[in-house]
Amino acid sequence: MHFSTPYKYDPADVGCYEVLSDEPSMTVPDQSLTVRDLLERYTRGIAPACAREPLYDDRENLDFEDVDPSERPDFDLVDVDLHRRNLEALSEKVSAEVKAAKKKKDEKEQPPPATAPVSETTKA
């Protein structure tokens, strides 16, 4: 087992700590901020672009079912179509369950079919 300590550091041994990739870099040029830029933005109250705006809901007893995803700042119009499809699938599932429960209830409430009384003339 190999441990790295300040006393055993070897600059030539960097390869064992770094995973190299053959894929092209996905870094976008000129999109990084210097420490000075970060501190200036922080002191001016400008949030970094990667930070999300927290969403506070003042309703009491908030249930996760009541959360409206369209209130999120990163909500996109593509998400509308996705949520519409999910709601349609859920609606179909619920309506099928309601129909099945109604059919089962109707079967329980119906009296059994009456059998024809056996008359004495048919006995032989």
MARDRENLUM-14956 format. One record per residue: residue number from 0; x, y, z of N, C-alpha, C, O in turn. Coordinates in steps of 0.05 Angstrom, whole numbers, plus 5000, padded with zeros to 4 digits. Each point is the difference from the previous one (the first is absolute). Layout:
BEGIN
<i->NUM	npx->X	npy->Y	npz->Z	capx->X	capy->Y	capz->Z	cpx->X	cpy->Y	cpz->Z	opx->X	opy->Y	opz->Z>
...
***
This chain:
BEGIN
<i->0	npx->5017	npy->4976	npz->5000	capx->4983	capy->5024	capz->5000	cpx->5018	cpy->5025	cpz->5000	opx->5021	opy->5000	opz->5013>
<i->1	npx->4971	npy->5020	npz->4972	capx->5016	capy->5024	capz->4997	cpx->4987	cpy->5023	cpz->5013	opx->4977	opy->5007	opz->4993>
<i->2	npx->5036	npy->5006	npz->5025	capx->4990	capy->5024	capz->5014	cpx->5016	cpy->5024	cpz->4991	opx->5025	opy->4999	opz->4998>
<i->3	npx->4962	npy->5023	npz->4997	capx->5014	capy->5024	capz->4992	cpx->5002	cpy->5018	cpz->5024	opx->4979	opy->5007	opz->5013>
<i->4	npx->5044	npy->5001	npz->4994	capx->5004	capy->5019	capz->5022	cpx->5018	cpy->5022	cpz->4990	opx->5013	opy->4997	opz->4979>
<i->5	npx->4988	npy->5026	npz->5035	capx->5018	capy->5021	capz->4991	cpx->5029	cpy->4992	cpz->5000	opx->5016	opy->5012	opz->4986>
<i->6	npx->4991	npy->4968	npz->5030	capx->5028	capy->4992	capz->5002	cpx->5008	cpy->4980	cpz->4977	opx->5023	opy->4998	opz->4994>
<i->7	npx->4957	npy->4989	npz->4995	capx->5005	capy->4980	capz->4979	cpx->4991	cpy->5010	cpz->4972	opx->5000	opy->4983	opz->4982>
<i->8	npx->4993	npy->5042	npz->5015	capx->4990	capy->5009	capz->4974	cpx->5020	cpy->4999	cpz->4978	opx->5023	opy->5009	opz->5004>
<i->9	npx->4970	npy->4980	npz->4974	capx->5017	capy->4998	capz->4977	cpx->4985	cpy->5011	cpz->4976	opx->4980	opy->4989	opz->4992>
<i->10	npx->5028	npy->5034	npz->4997	capx->4986	capy->5012	capz->4977	cpx->4997	cpy->4982	cpz->4976	opx->4981	opy->5002	opz->4984>
<i->11	npx->5038	npy->4980	npz->5013	capx->4999	capy->4981	capz->4977	cpx->4978	cpy->4979	cpz->5004	opx->4992	opy->4986	opz->4981>
<i->12	npx->4998	npy->5012	npz->5043	capx->4980	capy->4979	capz->5007	cpx->4971	cpy->5011	cpz->4998	opx->4982	opy->4988	opz->5012>
<i->13	npx->5014	npy->5033	npz->4973	capx->4973	capy->5012	capz->4998	cpx->4981	cpy->4982	cpz->4986	opx->4976	opy->5001	opz->5006>
<i->14	npx->5032	npy->4983	npz->4976	capx->4983	capy->4982	capz->4984	cpx->4983	cpy->4981	cpz->5017	opx->4979	opy->4992	opz->4992>
<i->15	npx->5031	npy->5001	npz->5031	capx->4985	capy->4981	capz->5016	cpx->4976	cpy->5013	cpz->5015	opx->4983	opy->4986	opz->5010>
<i->16	npx->5016	npy->5040	npz->4990	capx->4979	capy->5014	capz->5014	cpx->4979	cpy->5012	cpz->4981	opx->4978	opy->5006	opz->5007>
<i->17	npx->5030	npy->4997	npz->4968	capx->4983	capy->5014	capz->4981	cpx->4990	cpy->4980	cpz->4979	opx->5016	opy->4984	opz->4989>
<i->18	npx->4959	npy->5016	npz->5006	capx->4989	capy->4983	capz->4979	cpx->4999	cpy->5015	cpz->4974	opx->4987	opy->5021	opz->4998>
<i->19	npx->5028	npy->4969	npz->4983	capx->5001	capy->5013	capz->4974	cpx->4980	cpy->4988	cpz->4981	opx->4994	opy->4976	opz->5001>
<i->20	npx->4994	npy->5041	npz->4982	capx->4980	capy->4991	capz->4982	cpx->5009	cpy->5006	cpz->4971	opx->5013	opy->5020	opz->4995>
<i->21	npx->4979	npy->4963	npz->4987	capx->5006	capy->5003	capz->4972	cpx->4979	cpy->5017	cpz->4986	opx->5004	opy->5008	opz->4977>
<i->22	npx->4974	npy->4998	npz->5036	capx->4979	capy->5015	capz->4988	cpx->5007	cpy->5029	cpz->5000	opx->5016	opy->5010	opz->5017>
<i->23	npx->4973	npy->5005	npz->4964	capx->5006	capy->5029	capz->4999	cpx->4988	cpy->5015	cpz->5024	opx->4980	opy->4991	opz->5011>
<i->24	npx->5033	npy->5030	npz->4997	capx->4992	capy->5015	capz->5023	cpx->4973	cpy->5014	cpz->4994	opx->4996	opy->5010	opz->4978>
<i->25	npx->4987	npy->4991	npz->5042	capx->4974	capy->5013	capz->4997	cpx->5001	cpy->5028	cpz->5012	opx->4979	opy->5013	opz->5004>
<i->26	npx->5044	npy->4997	npz->5002	capx->5003	capy->5027	capz->5012	cpx->4994	cpy->5021	cpz->4979	opx->5011	opy->4999	opz->4978>
<i->27	npx->4973	npy->5020	npz->5030	capx->4994	capy->5023	capz->4982	cpx->5020	cpy->5022	cpz->5006	opx->5002	opy->5009	opz->5023>
<i->28	npx->5012	npy->5001	npz->4957	capx->5020	capy->5021	capz->5004	cpx->4987	cpy->5026	cpz->5011	opx->4978	opy->5006	opz->4992>
<i->29	npx->5036	npy->5007	npz->5024	capx->4992	capy->5027	capz->5011	cpx->4974	cpy->4999	cpz->5016	opx->4986	opy->5020	opz->5003>
<i->30	npx->5008	npy->4957	npz->5009	capx->4976	capy->4998	capz->5016	cpx->5007	cpy->4997	cpz->5030	opx->4982	opy->4998	opz->5016>
<i->31	npx->5043	npy->5003	npz->4990	capx->5007	capy->4998	capz->5028	cpx->5004	cpy->5028	cpz->5012	opx->5005	opy->5019	opz->4986>
<i->32	npx->4992	npy->4982	npz->5041	capx->5003	capy->5025	capz->5014	cpx->5025	cpy->4999	cpz->5018	opx->5006	opy->4978	opz->5011>
<i->33	npx->5008	npy->5043	npz->4991	capx->5023	capy->5001	capz->5018	cpx->4990	cpy->5003	cpz->5028	opx->4976	opy->5006	opz->5005>
<i->34	npx->5042	npy->4989	npz->5014	capx->4993	capy->5003	capz->5028	cpx->4991	cpy->5029	cpz->5006	opx->4982	opy->5005	opz->5015>
<i->35	npx->5032	npy->5014	npz->4972	capx->4993	capy->5028	capz->5004	cpx->4972	cpy->5006	cpz->4990	opx->4984	opy->5013	opz->5014>
<i->36	npx->5008	npy->4976	npz->4962	capx->4973	capy->5004	capz->4990	cpx->4979	cpy->4987	cpz->5018	opx->4979	opy->5012	opz->5005>
<i->37	npx->5028	npy->4965	npz->5006	capx->4981	capy->4987	capz->5018	cpx->4996	cpy->5016	cpz->5025	opx->4977	opy->5003	opz->5009>
<i->38	npx->5045	npy->5008	npz->5003	capx->4997	capy->5016	capz->5024	cpx->4985	cpy->5026	cpz->4994	opx->4984	opy->5009	opz->5017>
<i->39	npx->5021	npy->5004	npz->4960	capx->4986	capy->5024	capz->4993	cpx->4970	cpy->4995	cpz->4997	opx->4983	opy->5015	opz->5010>
<i->40	npx->5010	npy->4963	npz->4977	capx->4971	capy->4993	capz->4997	cpx->4988	cpy->4994	cpz->5027	opx->4977	opy->5008	opz->5006>
<i->41	npx->5038	npy->4978	npz->5011	capx->4989	capy->4993	capz->5027	cpx->4995	cpy->5026	cpz->5016	opx->4979	opy->5002	opz->5013>
<i->42	npx->5040	npy->5017	npz->4987	capx->4996	capy->5024	capz->5016	cpx->4978	cpy->5017	cpz->4988	opx->4987	opy->5016	opz->5015>
<i->43	npx->5007	npy->4982	npz->4960	capx->4978	capy->5015	capz->4988	cpx->4973	cpy->4986	cpz->5002	opx->4979	opy->5011	opz->4993>
<i->44	npx->5022	npy->4965	npz->5017	capx->4975	capy->4985	capz->5004	cpx->4991	cpy->4986	cpz->4975	opx->4976	opy->4992	opz->4998>
<i->45	npx->5041	npy->5004	npz->4982	capx->4993	capy->4986	capz->4976	cpx->5006	cpy->4971	cpz->5003	opx->5023	opy->4992	opz->5006>
<i->46	npx->4956	npy->4992	npz->4992	capx->5003	capy->4971	capz->5003	cpx->5014	cpy->4988	cpz->4976	opx->4996	opy->5010	opz->4977>
<i->47	npx->5020	npy->4969	npz->5027	capx->5012	capy->4987	capz->4976	cpx->4979	cpy->4988	cpz->4982	opx->4978	opy->4993	opz->5010>
<i->48	npx->5028	npy->5004	npz->4965	capx->4980	capy->4990	capz->4980	cpx->4992	cpy->4971	cpz->5007	opx->4979	opy->4991	opz->4992>
<i->49	npx->5038	npy->4994	npz->5022	capx->4994	capy->4972	capz->5005	cpx->4982	cpy->4998	cpz->5025	opx->4990	opy->4978	opz->5005>
<i->50	npx->5006	npy->5043	npz->5010	capx->4984	capy->4998	capz->5024	cpx->4970	cpy->5001	cpz->4993	opx->4992	opy->5014	opz->4981>
<i->51	npx->4992	npy->4972	npz->5034	capx->4971	capy->5000	capz->4996	cpx->4987	cpy->5019	cpz->5020	opx->5009	opy->5003	opz->5023>
<i->52	npx->4970	npy->5009	npz->4969	capx->4984	capy->5017	capz->5017	cpx->4982	cpy->4981	cpz->5018	opx->4985	opy->4985	opz->4989>
<i->53	npx->5018	npy->5017	npz->5037	capx->4983	capy->4982	capz->5017	cpx->4971	cpy->5009	cpz->4998	opx->4993	opy->5023	opz->4998>
<i->54	npx->4989	npy->4957	npz->5003	capx->4972	capy->5005	capz->4999	cpx->4988	cpy->4994	cpz->5027	opx->5000	opy->4977	opz->5009>
<i->55	npx->4989	npy->5043	npz->5004	capx->4988	capy->4996	capz->5026	cpx->4970	cpy->5002	cpz->4997	opx->4990	opy->5019	opz->4988>
<i->56	npx->4996	npy->4962	npz->5023	capx->4971	capy->5000	capz->4998	cpx->4989	cpy->5005	cpz->5028	opx->5007	opy->4986	opz->5019>
<i->57	npx->4977	npy->5034	npz->4984	capx->4991	capy->5009	capz->5026	cpx->4975	cpy->4984	cpz->5010	opx->4991	opy->5004	opz->5023>
<i->58	npx->4999	npy->4978	npz->4961	capx->4977	capy->4985	capz->5008	cpx->5008	cpy->4981	cpz->5023	opx->5021	opy->4988	opz->5000>
<i->59	npx->4961	npy->5009	npz->5019	capx->5005	capy->4982	capz->5022	cpx->4993	cpy->4972	cpz->4991	opx->4983	opy->4996	opz->4983>
<i->60	npx->5029	npy->4984	npz->5030	capx->4995	capy->4972	capz->4995	cpx->5004	cpy->4994	cpz->4970	opx->4982	opy->4987	opz->4988>
<i->61	npx->5039	npy->5022	npz->5001	capx->5005	capy->4996	capz->4972	cpx->5006	cpy->4971	cpz->4994	opx->5017	opy->4987	opz->5013>
<i->62	npx->4968	npy->5002	npz->4968	capx->5004	capy->4972	capz->4992	cpx->5015	cpy->5000	cpz->4974	opx->4997	opy->5019	opz->4984>
<i->63	npx->5019	npy->4962	npz->5011	capx->5016	capy->4999	capz->4975	cpx->4982	cpy->4998	cpz->4976	opx->5008	opy->5007	opz->4978>
<i->64	npx->4968	npy->4984	npz->5025	capx->4981	capy->4998	capz->4978	cpx->4990	cpy->5028	cpz->4992	opx->4991	opy->5004	opz->4977>
<i->65	npx->5012	npy->5016	npz->5041	capx->4990	capy->5027	capz->4994	cpx->5021	cpy->5017	cpz->4987	opx->4994	opy->5023	opz->4993>
<i->66	npx->5030	npy->4968	npz->5003	capx->5021	capy->5016	capz->4989	cpx->4995	cpy->5004	cpz->4970	opx->4995	opy->4980	opz->4985>
<i->67	npx->5005	npy->5045	npz->5006	capx->4995	capy->5006	capz->4972	cpx->5027	cpy->5002	cpz->4986	opx->5015	opy->5019	opz->5006>
<i->68	npx->4992	npy->4963	npz->4976	capx->5026	capy->5001	capz->4987	cpx->5004	cpy->5024	cpz->4982	opx->5023	opy->5007	opz->4994>
<i->69	npx->4955	npy->5006	npz->4998	capx->5003	capy->5023	capz->4982	cpx->5011	cpy->5025	cpz->5016	opx->5007	opy->5020	opz->4987>
<i->70	npx->4993	npy->4979	npz->5039	capx->5011	capy->5022	capz->5016	cpx->5030	cpy->4999	cpz->5003	opx->5012	opy->5019	opz->5009>
<i->71	npx->5000	npy->4959	npz->4982	capx->5029	capy->4998	capz->5002	cpx->5013	cpy->5018	cpz->4979	opx->4989	opy->5003	opz->4978>
<i->72	npx->5033	npy->5010	npz->5028	capx->5012	capy->5018	capz->4981	cpx->5011	cpy->4986	cpz->4975	opx->5002	opy->5013	opz->4979>
<i->73	npx->5006	npy->4962	npz->5023	capx->5011	capy->4986	capz->4977	cpx->4979	cpy->4985	cpz->4985	opx->5006	opy->4982	opz->4984>
<i->74	npx->4968	npy->5025	npz->5020	capx->4978	capy->4987	capz->4985	cpx->5000	cpy->5008	cpz->4971	opx->5003	opy->5024	opz->4994>
<i->75	npx->4995	npy->4957	npz->4988	capx->5002	capy->5005	capz->4972	cpx->4974	cpy->4992	cpz->4986	opx->4984	opy->4984	opz->5011>
<i->76	npx->5010	npy->5026	npz->4965	capx->4976	capy->4993	capz->4986	cpx->5000	cpy->4971	cpz->4992	opx->4978	opy->4988	opz->4996>
<i->77	npx->5045	npy->5000	npz->5001	capx->5001	capy->4971	capz->4994	cpx->4989	cpy->4985	cpz->5024	opx->4988	opy->4979	opz->4996>
<i->78	npx->5017	npy->5031	npz->5028	capx->4989	capy->4987	capz->5024	cpx->4970	cpy->5000	cpz->5000	opx->4988	opy->4982	opz->5011>
<i->79	npx->4999	npy->5038	npz->4977	capx->4971	capy->5001	capz->4999	cpx->4989	cpy->4975	cpz->4985	opx->4982	opy->4987	opz->5010>
<i->80	npx->5030	npy->5007	npz->4968	capx->4991	capy->4977	capz->4984	cpx->5005	cpy->4974	cpz->5016	opx->4984	opy->4982	opz->4999>
<i->81	npx->5039	npy->5016	npz->5014	capx->5007	capy->4977	capz->5016	cpx->4979	cpy->4996	cpz->5022	opx->4991	opy->4978	opz->5005>
<i->82	npx->5003	npy->5043	npz->5010	capx->4981	capy->4999	capz->5022	cpx->4972	cpy->4993	cpz->4989	opx->4984	opy->4986	opz->5013>
<i->83	npx->5009	npy->5025	npz->4963	capx->4974	capy->4994	capz->4989	cpx->4997	cpy->4971	cpz->4994	opx->4980	opy->4987	opz->5005>
<i->84	npx->5041	npy->5001	npz->4983	capx->5000	capy->4971	capz->4994	cpx->4997	cpy->4984	cpz->5026	opx->4985	opy->4980	opz->5001>
<i->85	npx->5030	npy->5028	npz->5019	capx->4999	capy->4985	capz->5026	cpx->4972	cpy->5002	cpz->5012	opx->4989	opy->4980	opz->5011>
<i->86	npx->4998	npy->5044	npz->4987	capx->4973	capy->5003	capz->5011	cpx->4980	cpy->4984	cpz->4984	opx->4981	opy->4989	opz->5012>
<i->87	npx->5022	npy->5010	npz->4962	capx->4981	capy->4984	capz->4984	cpx->5003	cpy->4971	cpz->5006	opx->4979	opy->4986	opz->5003>
<i->88	npx->5045	npy->5004	npz->5001	capx->5004	capy->4972	capz->5007	cpx->4988	cpy->4994	cpz->5027	opx->4987	opy->4979	opz->5004>
<i->89	npx->5017	npy->5039	npz->5015	capx->4989	capy->4997	capz->5027	cpx->4970	cpy->5001	cpz->4999	opx->4987	opy->4984	opz->5014>
<i->90	npx->5002	npy->5033	npz->4970	capx->4971	capy->5003	capz->4997	cpx->4988	cpy->4974	cpz->4989	opx->4979	opy->4991	opz->5009>
<i->91	npx->5033	npy->4998	npz->4970	capx->4991	capy->4975	capz->4989	cpx->5001	cpy->4977	cpz->5020	opx->4982	opy->4984	opz->5002>
<i->92	npx->5039	npy->5015	npz->5014	capx->5003	capy->4979	capz->5020	cpx->4979	cpy->5003	cpz->5021	opx->4988	opy->4980	opz->5008>
<i->93	npx->5007	npy->5044	npz->5001	capx->4980	capy->5004	capz->5021	cpx->4972	cpy->4994	cpz->4990	opx->4984	opy->4987	opz->5014>
<i->94	npx->5010	npy->5021	npz->4961	capx->4973	capy->4995	capz->4989	cpx->4996	cpy->4970	cpz->4996	opx->4978	opy->4990	opz->5005>
<i->95	npx->5043	npy->4995	npz->4988	capx->4998	capy->4971	capz->4997	cpx->4995	cpy->4987	cpz->5027	opx->4984	opy->4982	opz->5002>
<i->96	npx->5029	npy->5028	npz->5019	capx->4996	capy->4989	capz->5027	cpx->4972	cpy->5007	cpz->5010	opx->4987	opy->4983	opz->5013>
<i->97	npx->5003	npy->5041	npz->4981	capx->4973	capy->5007	capz->5008	cpx->4979	cpy->4982	cpz->4986	opx->4982	opy->4991	opz->5013>
<i->98	npx->5022	npy->5005	npz->4961	capx->4981	capy->4982	capz->4985	cpx->5001	cpy->4972	cpz->5011	opx->4979	opy->4987	opz->5003>
<i->99	npx->5045	npy->5003	npz->5004	capx->5002	capy->4973	capz->5011	cpx->4986	cpy->4998	cpz->5027	opx->4987	opy->4981	opz->5006>
<i->100	npx->5017	npy->5040	npz->5011	capx->4988	capy->5000	capz->5026	cpx->4970	cpy->5002	cpz->4998	opx->4985	opy->4987	opz->5015>
<i->101	npx->5005	npy->5029	npz->4966	capx->4971	capy->5003	capz->4996	cpx->4988	cpy->4974	cpz->4990	opx->4978	opy->4992	opz->5009>
<i->102	npx->5036	npy->4994	npz->4972	capx->4990	capy->4975	capz->4990	cpx->4999	cpy->4979	cpz->5022	opx->4981	opy->4984	opz->5002>
<i->103	npx->5039	npy->5016	npz->5015	capx->5001	capy->4980	capz->5022	cpx->4978	cpy->5006	cpz->5020	opx->4987	opy->4982	opz->5010>
<i->104	npx->5008	npy->5044	npz->4995	capx->4978	capy->5008	capz->5018	cpx->4973	cpy->4992	cpz->4989	opx->4983	opy->4990	opz->5015>
<i->105	npx->5013	npy->5015	npz->4959	capx->4974	capy->4992	capz->4987	cpx->4996	cpy->4970	cpz->5001	opx->4977	opy->4991	opz->5003>
<i->106	npx->5044	npy->4994	npz->4994	capx->4997	capy->4971	capz->5000	cpx->4993	cpy->4990	cpz->5028	opx->4985	opy->4981	opz->5003>
<i->107	npx->5025	npy->5032	npz->5018	capx->4993	capy->4993	capz->5027	cpx->4971	cpy->5007	cpz->5007	opx->4987	opy->4986	opz->5014>
<i->108	npx->5004	npy->5037	npz->4976	capx->4973	capy->5009	capz->5006	cpx->4978	cpy->4986	cpz->4985	opx->4977	opy->4999	opz->5009>
<i->109	npx->5029	npy->4989	npz->4968	capx->4980	capy->4986	capz->4985	cpx->4993	cpy->4974	cpz->5014	opx->5018	opy->4985	opz->5008>
<i->110	npx->4956	npy->5010	npz->4995	capx->4992	capy->4974	capz->5012	cpx->5007	cpy->4978	cpz->4980	opx->5000	opy->5004	opz->4976>
<i->111	npx->5004	npy->4972	npz->5034	capx->5006	capy->4978	capz->4982	cpx->4976	cpy->4995	cpz->4982	opx->4977	opy->5005	opz->5008>
<i->112	npx->5027	npy->4986	npz->4968	capx->4977	capy->4995	capz->4982	cpx->4981	cpy->4980	cpz->5012	opx->5008	opy->4979	opz->5011>
<i->113	npx->4967	npy->5027	npz->4986	capx->4980	capy->4982	capz->5011	cpx->4998	cpy->4975	cpz->4983	opx->5000	opy->5001	opz->4975>
<i->114	npx->4998	npy->4977	npz->5038	capx->4997	capy->4974	capz->4985	cpx->4970	cpy->4995	cpz->4997	opx->4984	opy->5006	opz->5017>
<i->115	npx->5010	npy->4982	npz->4961	capx->4972	capy->4994	capz->4995	cpx->4990	cpy->4978	cpz->5019	opx->5014	opy->4980	opz->5005>
<i->116	npx->4963	npy->5025	npz->5007	capx->4990	capy->4980	capz->5019	cpx->4993	cpy->4974	cpz->4985	opx->4990	opy->5000	opz->4977>
<i->117	npx->5016	npy->4979	npz->5036	capx->4995	capy->4973	capz->4988	cpx->4971	cpy->4994	cpz->5005	opx->4991	opy->4998	opz->5023>
<i->118	npx->4994	npy->4999	npz->4956	capx->4972	capy->4993	capz->5004	cpx->4996	cpy->4970	cpz->5002	opx->5017	opy->4985	opz->4992>
<i->119	npx->4961	npy->5008	npz->5019	capx->4995	capy->4972	capz->5004	cpx->4994	cpy->4985	cpz->4974	opx->5003	opy->4976	opz->4999>
<i->120	npx->4988	npy->5039	npz->4982	capx->4993	capy->4987	capz->4974	cpx->5025	cpy->4993	cpz->4985	opx->5000	opy->4982	opz->4983>
<i->121	npx->5022	npy->5032	npz->5022	capx->5024	capy->4994	capz->4985	cpx->5015	cpy->4977	cpz->5012	opx->5018	opy->4988	opz->4987>
<i->122	npx->4975	npy->5004	npz->5038	capx->5012	capy->4977	capz->5012	cpx->4988	cpy->4975	cpz->4987	opx->4976	opy->4999	opz->4998>
<i->123	npx->5039	npy->4983	npz->4995	capx->4988	capy->4976	capz->4990	cpx->5016	cpy->4976	cpz->5008	opx->4993	opy->4977	opz->4992>
***
